[in-house]
Amino acid sequence: MNKFLFTCLLGTLTFLPAVSQQTKHLTSNQYGVKYGTIHYKSSSVMNFPGQPPLTTHVTGKVCFDEYGNKRSNLYTETQDVADFKVSRNLQTLYLENYKYSIDLDAKKGTEEVTNDHIDKITNYDNPDDSDKSLYSFTLTGAGTFLDKPCRLFTVTEKQGAGSVSKVTVWNNVVLKRVTTSSVLNYTFEVTKIDESQPDSTLLSIPDEIIIE
């Protein structure tokens, strides 16, 4: 899966506490504000030669605190291939240096150490060397999305399927992304921003979940 698609579901998202900070350029792989919640929707179609297309629809919300060092993606994923359709309620939780992948329906989850390449927050203004080795980042302009001042980027994959993403970013928050490649068409869009501090229970492992 394209790293930028995966990252968006994990929460490359941020909120701004003061107007004076809305245009600052971040120098680290963090969000631009301490906490918040975004609601989003996404859809993708993957086409591989000789196989029926795989369609995926997702609706969810990403809650975060401590500038994204704690973040939780709670979402419902529906996949449709040929005549087979399945929906799941899932959670991806980041605490300290660990990632928890949780199936909320089965009430089970797994723990693993975070992957610096896949799980980190992308800094679009100042991508690190590992990101620049895989993608080229081009600032193409500025705009407004959900009344937030944004910077517009084109992100091009240097290898693999050669995907091209048009990304709308607000302080390391991806508010919208449209990605195309030879095998993938993907759209991600934030639908609502909540700038209040999320409930702490949303940033912890649910009591009923068994971590294996």
Steps between C-alpha positions, in 0.01 A plus 500: 500500500626848414663653809308826465163322488581302811626806681183692435291235675738507794470866545734744325270759646531815709313794645611854580450670837560859389469704183863612531610139453291420193779562250798371691722240333562202722851363528416167662281198427219622726165671468470875531269496800483300818166322461184460293276262306429481131222310328568366153391278214704321236452272204737302282492265204792265437532328164745216444534315168280192482317578824169673579536851641517541878290791624545635852292763680597639840333740743666588826660749733854562619550624857839624617685664786859607574543629142423158355729295720177344626242435230214267430325423172153352553335396175258277314644337191287338228673299227328372188654262248294312241185389689668496841459791744623529857487782756716530810527741792867565569737712705865589452653646813842659551636522855863581570701288252234234447219449253188301589288360218160416646198317360214652699256232384719206601624690808859403425811690407873480439794705624810590303779755511427795272662504158690825439420490128129414506368621834659842540332832430616643169643852502399635159693827530817325607490127413776290652755302301304176508192669352707683238660173392155362414302809393548841349312787666400808300322798652250609236302775673271598785128474562223463756323182613237492777592864562860404579797652314677220317806428293461289188755234410558251223666186637642261241618147573848440358467122470230234513172594330611861454202645685426872487317665790342844515509583871334785693690554825435711809792487744587140415131414489386339179154648443463356152697261280435368153740227387523327163730230368492215251319279755335742744252786519461641849322796659520613862308800636450650844134581565514663846759642737450501878763707682405390854713255697386141439387277785797310641318168454524547123879501533530179696443131440133416569456286813333215313779463242745211533846587365670192359 
